[in-house]
Amino acid sequence: MKGLEVYISKHGRHFTERLAIAAIDNRWSPSEIERSSEAMVYYNVSEATLGDIVFLVNKYKKNHCRATKKKCLKYALDIIGDYSSNGYAFTLFTLMNSSIDLKEYV
């Protein structure tokens, strides 16, 4: 994966919104997810970014096509609410996409 070290040095093991949009087919945009998540109570103990949440929500939707937005959000928020899952979304992404060039997302 090109640019991985540079990307991680700048953003850590977390998604920017731009990378999340490029990484997976997005059923819901960052602004939609942000608005919907405001109505839910959650604690971000894993230092997740909105990009991480966007990736996780849309990844869950892709794998569970009949899932509602609320169910997809609950899945994502459960992950970011677990302090041991810091960087989970990005790690999952790197395992699935070894050929992507991250230089343009720095």
KAGI-V909779 format. One record per residue. RES is the residue in one letter. OMEGA is omega in whole degrees, 0 to 359 (* if undefined). Layout:
[[RES;OMEGA] [RES;OMEGA]]
This chain:
[[M;182] [K;175] [G;184] [L;182] [E;180] [V;179] [Y;182] [I;179] [S;180] [K;188] [H;186] [G;180] [R;182] [H;180] [F;161] [T;178] [E;181] [R;179] [L;179] [A;179] [I;181] [A;188] [A;186] [I;176] [D;185] [N;173] [R;181] [W;182] [S;176] [P;181] [S;177] [E;181] [I;179] [E;179] [R;181] [S;182] [S;179] [E;180] [A;182] [M;177] [V;177] [Y;178] [Y;182] [N;182] [V;182] [S;178] [E;182] [A;176] [T;174] [L;177] [G;177] [D;182] [I;178] [V;179] [F;184] [L;179] [V;183] [N;175] [K;179] [Y;179] [K;180] [K;181] [N;181] [H;191] [C;181] [R;181] [A;177] [T;177] [K;180] [K;179] [K;178] [C;178] [L;179] [K;177] [Y;182] [A;182] [L;174] [D;180] [I;182] [I;177] [G;179] [D;186] [Y;181] [S;182] [S;179] [N;180] [G;183] [Y;183] [A;182] [F;177] [T;177] [L;179] [F;182] [T;177] [L;183] [M;190] [N;184] [S;185] [S;182] [I;177] [D;184] [L;184] [K;182] [E;181] [Y;181] [V;*]]
